[in-house]
Amino acid sequence: MKYLLSLFAITILFACQSQKVQSKYSTIEYEAGACFGFCPIYKMTIQADRTAVLEAEHFNFSKGTTKDEFSKPREGTFTTTIKEADYNKLLTLLDDLDVKNLNDKYGNNNVTDLPTSYLRIKFADGTSKNTEDYGKRGSEKLMKVYQFFEDLKQNQQWTKVK
């Protein structure tokens, strides 16, 4: 009986300890390239600790959409810590994608005026996966991830660093 109570107590102690779940993604990077229109051009890099860097080139925060935007300096480099709920949502979207099994390339290269997106994932185990998507229509799930990155530009507290 004494051993049974000891085993029960040890089990309770281990169950009550809060263990931080380690992310399987060490770095998540999304890059949106130019098109022949007013497509936002930027690169966002998010680390496992939720810190993020946004390198905004053009058409990210400007209200007007003219070609004059290209003659202006790039919009800047910004940092933030992604809100925990948003980061968890991103992890869920990536898990749903089955990132390791994505194609390396998507898109129809016969059309010449579409933007290209790049999703680059580094895993905690040291492996990585890079996906290029010309036209940003690789799959329904990929389009949700792209839109999520677009939304992060607006729903986080970004601080300009340069």
ABEGO torsion letter per residue (X at the ends): XAAAAAAAAAAAAAAABBBBBBBABABBBBBBBBBABABBBBBBBBBAAGBBBBBBABGAABABBBAAAAABBBAEBBBBBBBAAAAAAAAAAAAAAGAAABBABBEBAABAABBBBBBBBBBAAGBBBBBBBBGGAABAAAAAAAAAAAAAAAABBBBBAX
